[in-house]
Amino acid sequence: QVQLVESGGGLVQAGASLRLSCAASGLTFSDYGLGWFRQAPGKEREFVAAISWHGTVTRYVPSVKARFIISRDNENNMLFLQMNSLKPEDSGVYFCGVDRQARSSVVISSPQVIGSWGQGTQVTVSP
């Protein structure tokens, strides 16, 4: 059974940085693409960033490109999201997700391809 546990969220002021972590278990971690998503109150869960199973390809929503960096540590089954220059519109619950398909040739870009989710971590950015 796949288990994902996010951590690292918090309340920060605009311009600050946070680093989110996602610890994974119950899967062959290095075989799966991974992604970060966020959900603000009253809104749908949206794609933020993803990394391929081999770690060489990353994808970002345009609003976070150049501010956020996604990375993975296959040795320790960890996924990270370094978030810099945070803005109030970055606020929400951040979730990590694992691709349904192992060794997919397509990098995650939507929630529809996610097979397992973590419980989420809250990020609040004040003006």
Secondary structure, DSSP 4 states (H G I P E B T S, - for coil): --EEEEE--EEEETT--EEEEEEEESS-GGGEEEEEEEE-TTS--EEEEEE-TTSS-EEE-TTTTTTEEEEEETTTTEEEEEE-S--GGG-EEEEEEEEEEET-SS---SGGGEEEE---EEEEEE-
